[in-house]
Amino acid sequence: MAGGNPQLTPAAFQTLLALANGRGGRAHGYAIMGFVDTVSGGAAQLGPGTLYRTLARLVADGLVEEAQDESEDQPHDSRRRYYRLTPAGREVAAREAEFLSRLVAVAGQAGLLKRAESA
């Protein structure tokens, strides 16, 4: 992305999107992987190595931060780390979504997308 914004890989955008949709604005790694698998219909899968490298980079870029485990209704698992979007992360994800939306619109105009069939 132009203007000095961090470049988002597909894995980074998928991770930011999962966090934007997470319960209470936060999610742990397994939930992020599950979200990507579900939303993509299995076409995209984040393995643990890719996910945790991506999270480390997003944290370093200030787009994601580690969040406290605030679930009182479930047992505490010290191995599970929760993450949430920072305001900057939400802004970058929104800009990326707008960019992708414009690309999809052009792809539709070019006849590259299947049209929804009439019922």
DSSP file (Angstrom, degrees, kcal/mol; ACC not computed):
  #  RESIDUE AA STRUCTURE BP1 BP2  ACC     N-H-->O    O-->H-N    N-H-->O    O-->H-N    TCO  KAPPA ALPHA  PHI   PSI    X-CA   Y-CA   Z-CA
    1    1 A M              0   0    0      0, 0.0     3,-0.3     0, 0.0     4,-0.2   0.000 360.0 360.0 360.0 147.4    0.0    0.0    0.0
    2    2 A A    >   +     0   0    0      1,-0.2     3,-0.6     2,-0.1     0, 0.0  -0.238 360.0  49.9 -80.8 168.8    1.2    3.4   -0.8
    3    3 A G  T 3  S-     0   0    0      1,-0.2    -1,-0.2     2,-0.0     0, 0.0   0.738 124.6 -63.0  80.2  24.3    2.1    6.2    1.6
    4    4 A G  T 3  S+     0   0    0     -3,-0.3    -1,-0.2     1,-0.3    -2,-0.1   0.558  91.5 144.1  81.1   6.2    4.3    4.4    4.0
    5    5 A N    <   -     0   0    0     -3,-0.6    -1,-0.3    -4,-0.2     3,-0.0  -0.515  60.8 -95.2 -76.1 148.0    1.6    2.0    5.2
    6    6 A P        -     0   0    0      0, 0.0     2,-0.3     0, 0.0    -1,-0.1  -0.367  40.6-113.4 -61.3 139.6    2.8   -1.5    6.0
    7    7 A Q        -     0   0    0     -3,-0.1     2,-0.6     1,-0.0     5,-0.0  -0.587  29.8-142.3 -72.4 132.7    2.3   -3.9    3.2
    8    8 A L        -     0   0    0     -2,-0.3    -1,-0.0    84,-0.1    -3,-0.0  -0.872   7.5-153.9-101.6 124.4   -0.3   -6.5    4.0
    9    9 A T     >  -     0   0    0     -2,-0.6     4,-2.5     1,-0.1     5,-0.2  -0.444  37.3-102.3 -77.6 164.8    0.2  -10.0    2.9
   10   10 A P  H  > S+     0   0    0      0, 0.0     4,-2.6     0, 0.0     5,-0.2   0.913 126.2  52.3 -54.7 -41.1   -3.0  -12.1    2.4
   11   11 A A  H  > S+     0   0    0      1,-0.2     4,-2.0     2,-0.2     5,-0.1   0.885 109.0  49.7 -63.3 -38.3   -2.2  -13.8    5.8
   12   12 A A  H  > S+     0   0    0      2,-0.2     4,-2.5     1,-0.2    -1,-0.2   0.926 112.7  45.8 -67.4 -44.6   -1.9  -10.4    7.5
   13   13 A F  H  X S+     0   0    0     -4,-2.5     4,-2.7     1,-0.2    -2,-0.2   0.919 112.6  51.0 -64.8 -42.0   -5.2   -9.2    6.1
   14   14 A Q  H  X S+     0   0    0     -4,-2.6     4,-2.3    -5,-0.2    -1,-0.2   0.892 111.3  48.9 -60.9 -39.6   -6.9  -12.4    7.0
   15   15 A T  H  X S+     0   0    0     -4,-2.0     4,-2.2     2,-0.2    -2,-0.2   0.925 112.0  47.4 -66.9 -45.5   -5.6  -12.1   10.5
   16   16 A L  H  X S+     0   0    0     -4,-2.5     4,-2.3     1,-0.2    -2,-0.2   0.898 112.3  50.8 -62.3 -40.1   -6.7   -8.5   10.9
   17   17 A L  H  X S+     0   0    0     -4,-2.7     4,-1.3     2,-0.2    -2,-0.2   0.908 109.0  50.9 -64.4 -41.8  -10.1   -9.5    9.5
   18   18 A A  H  < S+     0   0    0     -4,-2.3     4,-0.4     1,-0.2     3,-0.2   0.909 111.6  47.7 -61.7 -41.9  -10.4  -12.3   12.0
   19   19 A L  H >< S+     0   0    0     -4,-2.2     3,-0.8     1,-0.2    -1,-0.2   0.868 107.5  55.2 -68.7 -35.5   -9.6  -10.0   14.9
   20   20 A A  H 3< S+     0   0    0     -4,-2.3    -1,-0.2     1,-0.2    -2,-0.2   0.801 115.4  40.3 -64.7 -27.3  -12.1   -7.4   13.6
   21   21 A N  T 3< S+     0   0    0     -4,-1.3    -1,-0.2    -3,-0.2    -2,-0.2   0.419  94.1 118.6 -98.9  -0.9  -14.7  -10.1   13.8
   22   22 A G  S X  S-     0   0    0     -3,-0.8     3,-2.1    -4,-0.4     2,-0.3  -0.175  78.9 -86.2 -69.0 159.0  -13.5  -11.7   17.1
   23   23 A R  G >  S-     0   0    0      3,-0.3     3,-1.4     1,-0.3    -1,-0.1  -0.481 115.4  -3.4 -63.5 122.8  -15.5  -12.0   20.2
   24   24 A G  G 3  S-     0   0    0     -2,-0.3    -1,-0.3     1,-0.3     3,-0.1   0.728 129.0 -67.0  65.5  20.5  -15.0   -8.7   22.1
   25   25 A G  G <  S+     0   0    0     -3,-2.1    60,-0.8     1,-0.2     2,-0.3   0.660 117.1  88.7  75.7  15.6  -12.6   -7.6   19.4
   26   26 A R  E <   +A   84   0A   0     -3,-1.4    -3,-0.3    58,-0.2     2,-0.3  -0.967  46.3 173.6-143.4 159.4  -10.0  -10.2   20.4
   27   27 A A  E     -A   83   0A   0     56,-2.3    56,-2.8    -2,-0.3     2,-0.2  -0.984  25.7-121.2-158.2 158.9   -9.2  -13.8   19.5
   28   28 A H  E  >  -A   82   0A   0     -2,-0.3     4,-2.0    54,-0.2     3,-0.3  -0.586  41.8 -96.2 -99.7 169.9   -6.5  -16.5   20.1
   29   29 A G  H  > S+     0   0    0     52,-0.7     4,-2.5     1,-0.2     5,-0.2   0.867 121.3  51.5 -56.2 -45.2   -4.5  -18.2   17.3
   30   30 A Y  H  > S+     0   0    0      1,-0.2     4,-2.3     2,-0.2    -1,-0.2   0.891 110.4  50.4 -62.5 -38.8   -6.7  -21.3   16.9
   31   31 A A  H  > S+     0   0    0     -3,-0.3     4,-2.4     2,-0.2    -1,-0.2   0.880 109.3  51.5 -65.9 -38.0   -9.8  -19.1   16.5
   32   32 A I  H  X S+     0   0    0     -4,-2.0     4,-2.2     2,-0.2    -2,-0.2   0.937 110.7  47.8 -63.8 -46.2   -8.0  -17.0   13.9
   33   33 A M  H  X S+     0   0    0     -4,-2.5     4,-2.2     1,-0.2    13,-0.3   0.914 113.0  48.9 -60.8 -42.7   -7.0  -20.1   11.9
   34   34 A G  H  X S+     0   0    0     -4,-2.3     4,-2.7     2,-0.2    -1,-0.2   0.892 108.9  52.9 -64.2 -40.7  -10.6  -21.4   12.2
   35   35 A F  H  X S+     0   0    0     -4,-2.4     4,-3.1     2,-0.2     5,-0.3   0.941 110.4  46.8 -59.3 -49.4  -12.1  -18.1   11.0
   36   36 A V  H  X S+     0   0    0     -4,-2.2     4,-2.0     1,-0.2     8,-0.3   0.913 113.4  48.8 -62.1 -43.4   -9.9  -18.0    7.9
   37   37 A D  H  <>S+     0   0    0     -4,-2.2     5,-2.4    -5,-0.2     4,-0.4   0.932 116.0  43.3 -61.2 -46.2  -10.7  -21.7    7.1
   38   38 A T  H ><5S+     0   0    0     -4,-2.7     3,-1.1     3,-0.2    -2,-0.2   0.944 114.9  47.0 -66.6 -49.8  -14.5  -21.1    7.6
   39   39 A V  H 3<5S+     0   0    0     -4,-3.1    -1,-0.2     1,-0.3    -2,-0.2   0.855 116.2  44.9 -63.7 -35.3  -14.7  -17.8    5.7
   40   40 A S  T ><5S-     0   0    0     -4,-2.0     3,-1.4    -5,-0.3    -1,-0.3   0.477 108.9-121.0 -87.9  -1.2  -12.7  -19.1    2.8
   41   41 A G  T < 5S-     0   0    0     -3,-1.1    -3,-0.2    -4,-0.4    -4,-0.1   0.821  73.8 -55.1  64.6  29.0  -14.5  -22.3    2.6
   42   42 A G  T 3 <S+     0   0    0     -5,-2.4    -1,-0.3    -6,-0.3    -4,-0.1   0.394 116.5 113.0  85.0  -3.1  -11.2  -24.1    3.1
   43   43 A A  S <  S+     0   0    0     -3,-1.4     2,-0.4    -6,-0.2    -2,-0.1   0.814  79.9  38.5 -72.0 -29.2   -9.5  -22.4    0.2
   44   44 A A        +     0   0    0     -8,-0.3     2,-0.4    -7,-0.2    -2,-0.3  -0.983  69.8 178.2-123.1 132.4   -7.2  -20.5    2.5
   45   45 A Q        -     0   0    0     -2,-0.4     2,-0.7    -3,-0.1   -11,-0.1  -0.997  18.9-147.8-135.0 132.4   -5.6  -22.0    5.5
   46   46 A L        -     0   0    0     -2,-0.4    -9,-0.1   -13,-0.3   -10,-0.1  -0.878  16.8-151.0 -97.9 118.3   -3.2  -20.4    8.0
   47   47 A G     >  -     0   0    0     -2,-0.7     4,-2.8     1,-0.1     5,-0.2  -0.437  30.3-104.3 -78.9 163.6   -0.8  -22.9    9.5
   48   48 A P  H  > S+     0   0    0      0, 0.0     4,-2.8     0, 0.0     5,-0.3   0.887 119.5  51.6 -57.4 -41.8    0.6  -22.2   12.9
   49   49 A G  H  > S+     0   0    0      2,-0.2     4,-1.9     1,-0.2     5,-0.2   0.942 113.8  42.8 -62.0 -48.0    4.0  -21.1   11.6
   50   50 A T  H  > S+     0   0    0      2,-0.2     4,-2.5     1,-0.2    -1,-0.2   0.926 115.3  50.7 -62.9 -45.4    2.5  -18.6    9.2
   51   51 A L  H  X S+     0   0    0     -4,-2.8     4,-3.0     1,-0.2    -2,-0.2   0.942 112.6  43.5 -60.5 -50.0    0.0  -17.3   11.7
   52   52 A Y  H  X S+     0   0    0     -4,-2.8     4,-1.9     2,-0.2    -1,-0.2   0.817 113.9  50.3 -73.7 -28.1    2.5  -16.7   14.5
   53   53 A R  H  X S+     0   0    0     -4,-1.9     4,-2.1    -5,-0.3    -1,-0.2   0.906 113.3  48.1 -66.8 -41.7    5.1  -15.1   12.2
   54   54 A T  H  X S+     0   0    0     -4,-2.5     4,-2.7    -5,-0.2    -2,-0.2   0.931 111.3  49.1 -64.1 -46.2    2.3  -12.9   10.9
   55   55 A L  H  X S+     0   0    0     -4,-3.0     4,-2.6     1,-0.2     5,-0.2   0.910 109.3  52.8 -60.0 -42.4    1.1  -12.0   14.4
   56   56 A A  H  X S+     0   0    0     -4,-1.9     4,-2.4     1,-0.2    -1,-0.2   0.910 111.8  45.9 -60.3 -42.2    4.7  -11.1   15.5
   57   57 A R  H  X S+     0   0    0     -4,-2.1     4,-2.1     2,-0.2    -2,-0.2   0.910 112.1  50.4 -68.0 -41.1    5.0   -8.8   12.5
   58   58 A L  H  <>S+     0   0    0     -4,-2.7     5,-2.6     2,-0.2     6,-1.2   0.874 111.6  48.7 -64.9 -36.8    1.6   -7.2   13.1
   59   59 A V  H ><5S+     0   0    0     -4,-2.6     3,-1.4     4,-0.2    -2,-0.2   0.935 111.1  49.8 -65.2 -46.4    2.5   -6.6   16.8
   60   60 A A  H 3<5S+     0   0    0     -4,-2.4    -2,-0.2     1,-0.3    -1,-0.2   0.839 110.2  51.2 -61.3 -33.4    5.9   -5.1   15.7
   61   61 A D  T 3<5S-     0   0    0     -4,-2.1    -1,-0.3    -5,-0.1    -2,-0.2   0.499 115.4-117.5 -82.2  -4.1    4.1   -2.8   13.3
   62   62 A G  T < 5S+     0   0    0     -3,-1.4    27,-0.4    -4,-0.3    26,-0.3   0.681  86.0 112.8  77.9  17.8    1.7   -1.7   16.0
   63   63 A L  S   <S+     0   0    0     -5,-2.6    23,-2.1    -6,-0.2     2,-0.3   0.687  79.2  27.6 -93.8 -21.0   -1.4   -3.1   14.2
   64   64 A V  E     -B   85   0A   0     -6,-1.2     2,-0.3    21,-0.3    -2,-0.3  -0.968  66.6-166.3-137.8 149.8   -2.1   -5.8   16.8
   65   65 A E  E     -B   84   0A   0     19,-2.6    19,-2.4    -2,-0.3     2,-0.3  -0.970  31.4-102.0-135.6 155.2   -1.5   -6.1   20.5
   66   66 A E  E     -B   83   0A   0     -2,-0.3     2,-0.3    17,-0.2    17,-0.3  -0.564  41.2-153.4 -73.6 138.6   -1.6   -9.0   22.9
   67   67 A A  E     -B   82   0A   0     15,-2.9    15,-0.8    -2,-0.3     2,-0.1  -0.835  17.8-104.8-115.8 151.3   -4.7   -8.9   25.1
   68   68 A Q        -     0   0    0     -2,-0.3     2,-1.0     1,-0.1    13,-0.0  -0.407  37.4-108.0 -68.5 148.4   -5.4  -10.2   28.5
   69   69 A D        +     0   0    0      1,-0.2    -1,-0.1    -2,-0.1     7,-0.0  -0.718  45.9 170.1 -77.8 106.7   -7.5  -13.4   28.9
   70   70 A E        +     0   0    0     -2,-1.0     2,-0.9     3,-0.0    -1,-0.2   0.285  30.2 121.2-105.2   9.2  -10.7  -11.9   30.2
   71   71 A S        +     0   0    0      1,-0.2     3,-0.5     2,-0.1    -2,-0.0  -0.642  29.3 173.5 -82.3 108.3  -13.0  -14.9   29.9
   72   72 A E  S    S+     0   0    0     -2,-0.9    -1,-0.2     1,-0.2     4,-0.1   0.685  74.0  63.8 -82.2 -19.5  -14.2  -15.7   33.4
   73   73 A D  S    S+     0   0    0     -3,-0.1    -1,-0.2     2,-0.1    -2,-0.1   0.529 100.9  55.6 -85.2  -5.4  -16.6  -18.4   32.1
   74   74 A Q  S    S-     0   0    0     -3,-0.5     3,-0.1     1,-0.0     0, 0.0  -0.923  95.2 -93.8-127.0 152.5  -13.8  -20.6   30.9
   75   75 A P        -     0   0    0      0, 0.0     2,-0.3     0, 0.0    -2,-0.1  -0.310  47.2-105.7 -62.9 146.0  -10.8  -22.2   32.6
   76   76 A H        -     0   0    0     -4,-0.1     2,-0.5     2,-0.0     3,-0.1  -0.532  31.0-166.8 -73.4 133.8   -7.6  -20.2   32.2
   77   77 A D    >   -     0   0    0     -2,-0.3     3,-1.4     3,-0.1    -1,-0.0  -0.939   7.7-163.0-123.4 106.1   -5.1  -21.6   29.8
   78   78 A S  T 3  S+     0   0    0     -2,-0.5    -1,-0.1     1,-0.3    -2,-0.0   0.688  88.6  60.2 -66.1 -17.1   -1.6  -20.0   30.2
   79   79 A R  T 3  S+     0   0    0     -3,-0.1     2,-0.5     2,-0.0    -1,-0.3   0.730  87.2  87.6 -80.2 -21.4   -0.5  -21.3   26.8
   80   80 A R    <   -     0   0    0     -3,-1.4     2,-0.4   -52,-0.1    -3,-0.1  -0.675  62.1-164.1 -86.5 123.7   -3.3  -19.5   24.9
   81   81 A R        -     0   0    0     -2,-0.5   -52,-0.7   -13,-0.0     2,-0.3  -0.895   5.6-150.1-107.7 136.7   -2.5  -16.0   23.9
   82   82 A Y  E     -AB  28  67A   0    -15,-0.8   -15,-2.9    -2,-0.4     2,-0.3  -0.803  11.3-166.5-105.0 147.2   -5.2  -13.5   22.8
   83   83 A Y  E     -AB  27  66A   0    -56,-2.8   -56,-2.3    -2,-0.3     2,-0.3  -0.927   4.4-173.5-130.1 153.5   -4.7  -10.7   20.4
   84   84 A R  E     -AB  26  65A   0    -19,-2.4   -19,-2.6    -2,-0.3   -58,-0.2  -0.979  30.6 -98.9-143.6 158.3   -6.7   -7.7   19.4
   85   85 A L  E     - B   0  64A   0    -60,-0.8   -21,-0.3    -2,-0.3   -22,-0.1  -0.460  29.9-141.0 -70.6 144.3   -6.6   -4.9   16.8
   86   86 A T     >  -     0   0    0    -23,-2.1     4,-2.4    -2,-0.1     5,-0.2  -0.580  34.7-100.8 -89.6 166.8   -5.1   -1.6   17.7
   87   87 A P  H  > S+     0   0    0      0, 0.0     4,-2.1     0, 0.0     5,-0.1   0.900 127.9  51.5 -55.4 -39.2   -6.8    1.5   16.3
   88   88 A A  H  > S+     0   0    0    -26,-0.3     4,-2.6     1,-0.2     5,-0.2   0.891 107.8  52.3 -64.8 -38.3   -4.0    1.7   13.7
   89   89 A G  H  > S+     0   0    0    -27,-0.4     4,-2.5     2,-0.2    -1,-0.2   0.896 108.6  49.5 -64.4 -40.8   -4.7   -2.0   12.8
   90   90 A R  H  X S+     0   0    0     -4,-2.4     4,-2.3     2,-0.2    -1,-0.2   0.908 112.0  49.4 -63.7 -41.4   -8.4   -1.3   12.3
   91   91 A E  H  X S+     0   0    0     -4,-2.1     4,-2.3    -5,-0.2    -2,-0.2   0.926 112.4  46.3 -64.2 -45.5   -7.6    1.7   10.1
   92   92 A V  H  X S+     0   0    0     -4,-2.6     4,-2.3     1,-0.2    -2,-0.2   0.906 113.0  50.0 -64.5 -41.7   -5.1   -0.3    8.0
   93   93 A A  H  X S+     0   0    0     -4,-2.5     4,-2.5     1,-0.2    -1,-0.2   0.896 110.4  50.5 -63.7 -39.8   -7.5   -3.2    7.6
   94   94 A A  H  X S+     0   0    0     -4,-2.3     4,-2.3     2,-0.2    -2,-0.2   0.913 110.6  48.7 -65.3 -42.5  -10.3   -0.9    6.6
   95   95 A R  H  X S+     0   0    0     -4,-2.3     4,-2.3     2,-0.2    -2,-0.2   0.908 112.1  48.8 -62.9 -41.2   -8.1    0.7    3.9
   96   96 A E  H  X S+     0   0    0     -4,-2.3     4,-2.8     2,-0.2    -2,-0.2   0.906 110.1  51.5 -65.1 -41.1   -7.1   -2.7    2.6
   97   97 A A  H  X S+     0   0    0     -4,-2.5     4,-2.3     2,-0.2    -2,-0.2   0.904 110.1  49.3 -62.4 -41.5  -10.8   -3.8    2.5
   98   98 A E  H  X S+     0   0    0     -4,-2.3     4,-2.0     2,-0.2    -1,-0.2   0.915 111.7  49.2 -62.7 -43.0  -11.7   -0.6    0.5
   99   99 A F  H  X S+     0   0    0     -4,-2.3     4,-2.0     1,-0.2    -2,-0.2   0.935 112.6  46.7 -61.2 -47.5   -8.8   -1.3   -1.9
  100  100 A L  H  X S+     0   0    0     -4,-2.8     4,-2.4     1,-0.2    -1,-0.2   0.866 108.7  56.4 -64.6 -35.6   -9.8   -5.0   -2.4
  101  101 A S  H  X S+     0   0    0     -4,-2.3     4,-2.2     1,-0.2    -1,-0.2   0.903 106.8  49.4 -61.5 -41.9  -13.5   -3.9   -2.9
  102  102 A R  H  X S+     0   0    0     -4,-2.0     4,-2.0     2,-0.2    -1,-0.2   0.903 110.4  50.5 -64.6 -40.3  -12.4   -1.6   -5.7
  103  103 A L  H  X S+     0   0    0     -4,-2.0     4,-2.4     1,-0.2    -2,-0.2   0.912 110.2  49.5 -63.1 -41.8  -10.4   -4.5   -7.3
  104  104 A V  H  X S+     0   0    0     -4,-2.4     4,-2.3     2,-0.2    -1,-0.2   0.888 108.4  53.7 -65.3 -38.6  -13.5   -6.8   -7.0
  105  105 A A  H  X S+     0   0    0     -4,-2.2     4,-2.2     2,-0.2    -1,-0.2   0.918 110.6  46.2 -61.6 -43.3  -15.7   -4.1   -8.6
  106  106 A V  H  X S+     0   0    0     -4,-2.0     4,-1.9     2,-0.2    -2,-0.2   0.892 110.1  53.8 -66.9 -39.0  -13.3   -3.8  -11.6
  107  107 A A  H  <>S+     0   0    0     -4,-2.4     5,-2.7     1,-0.2     6,-0.5   0.892 109.0  49.7 -61.7 -38.6  -13.1   -7.6  -11.9
  108  108 A G  H ><5S+     0   0    0     -4,-2.3     3,-1.5     1,-0.2    -2,-0.2   0.914 109.1  50.9 -64.8 -42.9  -16.9   -7.7  -12.0
  109  109 A Q  H 3<5S+     0   0    0     -4,-2.2    -1,-0.2     1,-0.3    -2,-0.2   0.821 107.5  54.7 -63.5 -30.5  -17.0   -5.0  -14.8
  110  110 A A  T 3<5S-     0   0    0     -4,-1.9    -1,-0.3    -5,-0.1    -2,-0.2   0.445 118.1-113.7 -82.9   0.1  -14.4   -7.1  -16.7
  111  111 A G  T < 5S+     0   0    0     -3,-1.5    -3,-0.2    -4,-0.2    -2,-0.1   0.737  80.0 126.4  77.1  22.5  -16.8  -10.1  -16.6
  112  112 A L      < +     0   0    0     -5,-2.7     2,-0.4    -6,-0.2    -4,-0.2   0.573  53.5  74.9 -89.9  -9.4  -14.4  -12.1  -14.3
  113  113 A L  S    S-     0   0    0     -6,-0.5     2,-0.2    -5,-0.2    -9,-0.0  -0.815  85.3-113.3-106.8 144.0  -17.0  -12.9  -11.6
  114  114 A K        -     0   0    0     -2,-0.4     2,-0.3     1,-0.1    -2,-0.1  -0.524  33.9-126.4 -69.1 137.5  -19.8  -15.4  -11.8
  115  115 A R        -     0   0    0     -2,-0.2     2,-0.3    -4,-0.1    -1,-0.1  -0.633  27.1-103.8 -83.2 143.8  -23.2  -13.7  -11.7
  116  116 A A        -     0   0    0     -2,-0.3     2,-0.2     1,-0.1    -1,-0.1  -0.521  41.7-121.0 -66.0 129.9  -25.7  -14.8   -9.1
  117  117 A E        -     0   0    0     -2,-0.3     2,-0.2     1,-0.1    -1,-0.1  -0.494  24.9-111.1 -76.3 142.6  -28.2  -17.0  -10.9
  118  118 A S              0   0    0     -2,-0.2    -1,-0.1     1,-0.1    -3,-0.0  -0.468 360.0 360.0 -71.9 142.8  -31.8  -15.8  -10.8
  119  119 A A              0   0    0     -2,-0.2    -1,-0.1     0, 0.0    -2,-0.0   0.461 360.0 360.0 -82.4 360.0  -34.1  -18.0   -8.8
